[in-house]
Amino acid sequence: MTNLFPENKENGHHAVDAKNLENNNASNNIDNNQILVELNVVEQHFKSWRRQLQDMATQIRQASDQDTLVKITTAQVREKIACDRAVAKIIDKIRQSPDIEAIFTTSTKEVRSLLNTDRVAVYRFNPDWSGEFISESVTVGWSNLVEKQYKILR
């Protein structure tokens, strides 16, 4: 390292060598400029990495959304397949029914089970919009409207 205050041989005091001071300042300026250039490069790399991380985060969110969509779609397809199978079984049972009353009884029972409801009924309308319950399937604890209807009519 350059001594900024070399000993002056003439008077025995330290004197500042102007040339050394200029050289040292120039060297410091170059060092400062190099540091600034290096800091700028690091800053550019940091910005680039940050953009890359943001892009990766976006891609991860999109992949997660797509994965969720696939899971939902898969569940819907499975549900549709299960429903189609259940309907096919109902149709098969209806085809095996010997008469119209058995068809109505089987239909109401199986549809109520498929829909998981408390009641399914078949209602026959007359031309004047009056009518009657033909068949019905109800869960335990509910009154049967077909039976009530026949009690009223009798």
C-alpha positions as CSV (number, residue, x, y, z in Angstrom):
1,M,0.0,0.0,0.0
2,T,1.3,3.4,-0.9
3,N,2.2,5.7,2.0
4,L,0.4,8.9,1.6
5,F,2.6,10.7,4.0
6,P,6.2,9.8,3.2
7,E,8.9,11.3,5.2
8,N,10.4,14.5,3.7
9,K,14.2,14.2,3.9
10,E,14.7,18.0,3.8
11,N,12.8,19.1,6.9
12,G,12.1,15.8,8.8
13,H,8.3,16.2,8.6
14,H,5.8,14.2,6.8
15,A,4.7,15.8,3.6
16,V,1.9,14.8,1.3
17,D,3.1,13.7,-2.0
18,A,0.5,15.1,-4.4
19,K,1.3,12.6,-7.1
20,N,0.7,9.7,-4.7
21,L,-2.5,11.2,-3.5
22,E,-3.7,11.6,-7.1
23,N,-2.8,8.0,-7.9
24,N,-4.5,6.8,-4.8
25,N,-7.6,8.8,-5.5
26,A,-7.7,7.5,-9.1
27,S,-7.2,4.0,-7.8
28,N,-10.1,4.5,-5.3
29,N,-12.2,5.9,-8.1
30,I,-11.5,2.8,-10.2
31,D,-12.2,0.5,-7.3
32,N,-15.5,2.4,-6.6
33,N,-16.4,2.2,-10.3
34,Q,-15.7,-1.5,-10.3
35,I,-17.7,-2.0,-7.2
36,L,-20.6,0.0,-8.7
37,V,-20.4,-2.2,-11.9
38,E,-20.3,-5.4,-9.8
39,L,-23.2,-4.2,-7.7
40,N,-25.1,-3.4,-10.9
41,V,-24.4,-6.9,-12.3
42,V,-25.5,-8.5,-9.0
43,E,-28.7,-6.3,-9.0
44,Q,-29.4,-7.5,-12.6
45,H,-28.9,-11.1,-11.6
46,F,-31.1,-10.6,-8.5
47,K,-33.9,-9.1,-10.7
48,S,-33.5,-12.0,-13.2
49,W,-33.7,-14.6,-10.4
50,R,-36.7,-12.8,-8.9
51,R,-38.5,-12.9,-12.3
52,Q,-37.6,-16.6,-12.6
53,L,-39.0,-17.3,-9.1
54,Q,-42.2,-15.4,-9.9
55,D,-42.6,-17.4,-13.2
56,M,-42.0,-20.6,-11.3
57,A,-44.6,-19.6,-8.7
58,T,-47.1,-18.9,-11.4
59,Q,-46.4,-22.2,-13.1
60,I,-46.8,-24.0,-9.8
61,R,-50.2,-22.3,-9.2
62,Q,-51.3,-23.2,-12.7
63,A,-50.2,-26.8,-12.2
64,S,-52.0,-26.9,-8.9
65,D,-55.2,-25.5,-10.5
66,Q,-54.9,-28.0,-13.3
67,D,-54.4,-30.8,-10.8
68,T,-57.5,-29.7,-8.9
69,L,-59.4,-29.5,-12.2
70,V,-58.3,-33.0,-13.1
71,K,-59.3,-34.3,-9.6
72,I,-62.8,-32.6,-9.9
73,T,-63.3,-33.9,-13.5
74,T,-62.2,-37.4,-12.5
75,A,-64.6,-37.4,-9.5
76,Q,-67.4,-36.2,-11.8
77,V,-66.7,-38.9,-14.4
78,R,-66.7,-41.5,-11.6
79,E,-70.0,-40.2,-10.3
80,K,-71.5,-40.2,-13.8
81,I,-70.3,-43.8,-14.3
82,A,-71.8,-44.9,-11.0
83,C,-75.1,-43.1,-11.8
84,D,-75.2,-44.8,-15.3
85,R,-74.6,-48.2,-13.7
86,A,-77.3,-47.6,-11.2
87,V,-79.8,-46.5,-13.9
88,A,-78.8,-49.6,-16.0
89,K,-79.6,-51.8,-13.0
90,I,-83.0,-50.0,-12.5
91,I,-83.8,-50.5,-16.2
92,D,-82.8,-54.2,-15.9
93,K,-85.1,-54.6,-12.9
94,I,-88.0,-52.8,-14.6
95,R,-87.6,-55.1,-17.7
96,Q,-87.9,-58.1,-15.4
97,S,-91.1,-56.8,-13.8
98,P,-94.2,-58.9,-15.0
99,D,-96.8,-56.2,-15.0
100,I,-97.3,-52.4,-14.9
101,E,-97.9,-52.3,-11.1
102,A,-94.6,-54.1,-10.5
103,I,-92.9,-51.7,-12.9
104,F,-94.2,-48.7,-11.0
105,T,-93.3,-50.3,-7.6
106,T,-89.8,-51.2,-8.8
107,S,-89.3,-47.8,-10.5
108,T,-90.3,-45.7,-7.4
109,K,-88.2,-47.9,-5.0
110,E,-85.1,-47.8,-7.2
111,V,-85.3,-44.1,-8.1
112,R,-85.8,-43.1,-4.5
113,S,-82.8,-45.2,-3.6
114,L,-80.7,-43.7,-6.4
115,L,-81.7,-40.1,-5.6
116,N,-81.5,-40.7,-1.8
117,T,-84.8,-39.0,-1.2
118,D,-87.6,-39.6,1.3
119,R,-90.3,-40.1,-1.3
120,V,-90.8,-40.9,-5.0
121,A,-94.3,-41.2,-6.4
122,V,-95.9,-41.8,-9.8
123,Y,-99.0,-39.6,-10.3
124,R,-101.5,-40.1,-13.1
125,F,-103.1,-36.9,-14.3
126,N,-106.7,-36.8,-15.7
127,P,-107.6,-34.4,-18.5
128,D,-108.9,-31.8,-16.0
129,W,-105.6,-32.0,-14.0
130,S,-107.0,-34.0,-11.2
131,G,-105.5,-37.4,-10.7
132,E,-104.3,-40.1,-8.4
133,F,-101.1,-41.6,-7.0
134,I,-100.4,-44.8,-8.8
135,S,-97.3,-46.0,-6.9
136,E,-95.0,-44.6,-4.2
137,S,-91.9,-45.5,-2.3
138,V,-91.3,-43.8,1.1
139,T,-88.7,-44.1,3.8
140,V,-89.6,-45.3,7.3
141,G,-91.4,-42.7,9.3
142,W,-93.3,-41.1,6.4
143,S,-96.9,-41.8,5.6
144,N,-97.8,-43.4,2.3
145,L,-99.9,-41.1,0.1
146,V,-101.2,-44.0,-2.0
147,E,-102.7,-45.7,1.1
148,K,-104.2,-42.4,2.3
149,Q,-105.7,-41.7,-1.1
150,Y,-107.4,-45.1,-1.2
151,K,-108.7,-44.7,2.4
152,I,-110.3,-41.4,1.3
153,L,-111.8,-42.8,-1.9
154,R,-113.4,-45.8,-0.1
